Amino acid sequence: MGEIDPYAMIEDLPASLLAEWRAFYECDPWGEQRADSRVAVLSALTANMNRGKGQKAYEIRDFLLYPPPSHEQKGDDAQTLMAKLKHLVKKAKM
């Protein structure tokens, strides 16, 4: 039905599936960075509603804890990510 052992699941995970998950995350991210972005939008809105006249407007990035990666940064390919993940699994099993 499914894999009970997460380490076994990772060892059997094809790199192509990892690449699909990564592409999905690029389109619709989840987790703390996504939550950070939502809070930053609301924080900037609140700060701008309450700033003094003539005061510079706040930007969303002023409130981000996790700045977004620059466009120049290149991510690892699926094969490299898979190798890193498998290395972590082996290390965790020790």
N, C-alpha and C positions, 0 to 999 in steps of 0.2 A: 504494500500500500504506500509506504513512504520510508524514508530513512530515519532510524531512531538515533543513530550516532552522528552528530554533526561533523565530526572529523572525517568519518567515512564518506559522508555526503560531499565534503569539500574535495577529498581525494578523487572521487569519481566525477566531479563536475567538469564538463568540457569547457575549454576556453571560449568557445563560441557562445555558450550560455552566459558566461561571465561578461562577455562583450555586449550581449543583449541587455543584461541588467544595467550595465554601465550606461548604455545609450538611453535606456528608459529613465535612469536617474538624471541624465543630462537634460531630458525634456521636462521631467516632473520630479524635482528633488524632494526628498523627505528628510526628516531628522532634525538635529539641532541647528544646522545652518539655515534650514528653511524656517524654523521657528524664530531664529535670530532675525531673519529678514522681515518677517511679519511684525515683530516687536519694534524693529527699527523704523518701519513705515509709520506705525502708530506714535512712536516717540517723536519723530520729526514733525508729524502733524500737530501733536500737542504742544511741542516747543514753539513751533511757528505761530500757533494761535495765540500764544502767551508772550511772544517776544515784544520788546519795546519798539516804538516807532523809530524807523531809521536803522534799526539793528539788522545786521546781515542775516539772511534766511538760513536756517539749518538745512542740511541735506541728509538724506537717508544714510549715507556712508558715515556720517558723524556719529551714528548710534550703533553701527555694526560691531559686534564682538569678533566675528569671523569674516574678515574682508574677502570678497570674492577673488578667485585667482585671476591674474591678468591674462589677457588673450595671448600673450607671448609664451606663457607657460605651456609646455607640452606634457600630456599625460603619458603614462606607460601604455604600451599596447596590451592586448588581452593575454598574450603568451607570457609577458613579463609579470603582469599582475597575478596570473595563475601560479607562476613559479614562486613569487613572494608568498602567496597564500598557502601553498603546499609547504614551504619552508616553516611558516608559522605553525602549521598543523603538526609537523614533525617535532618542532621545538616544544609545543604544548604537551605532546604525548610523553616526553622524557620525564 
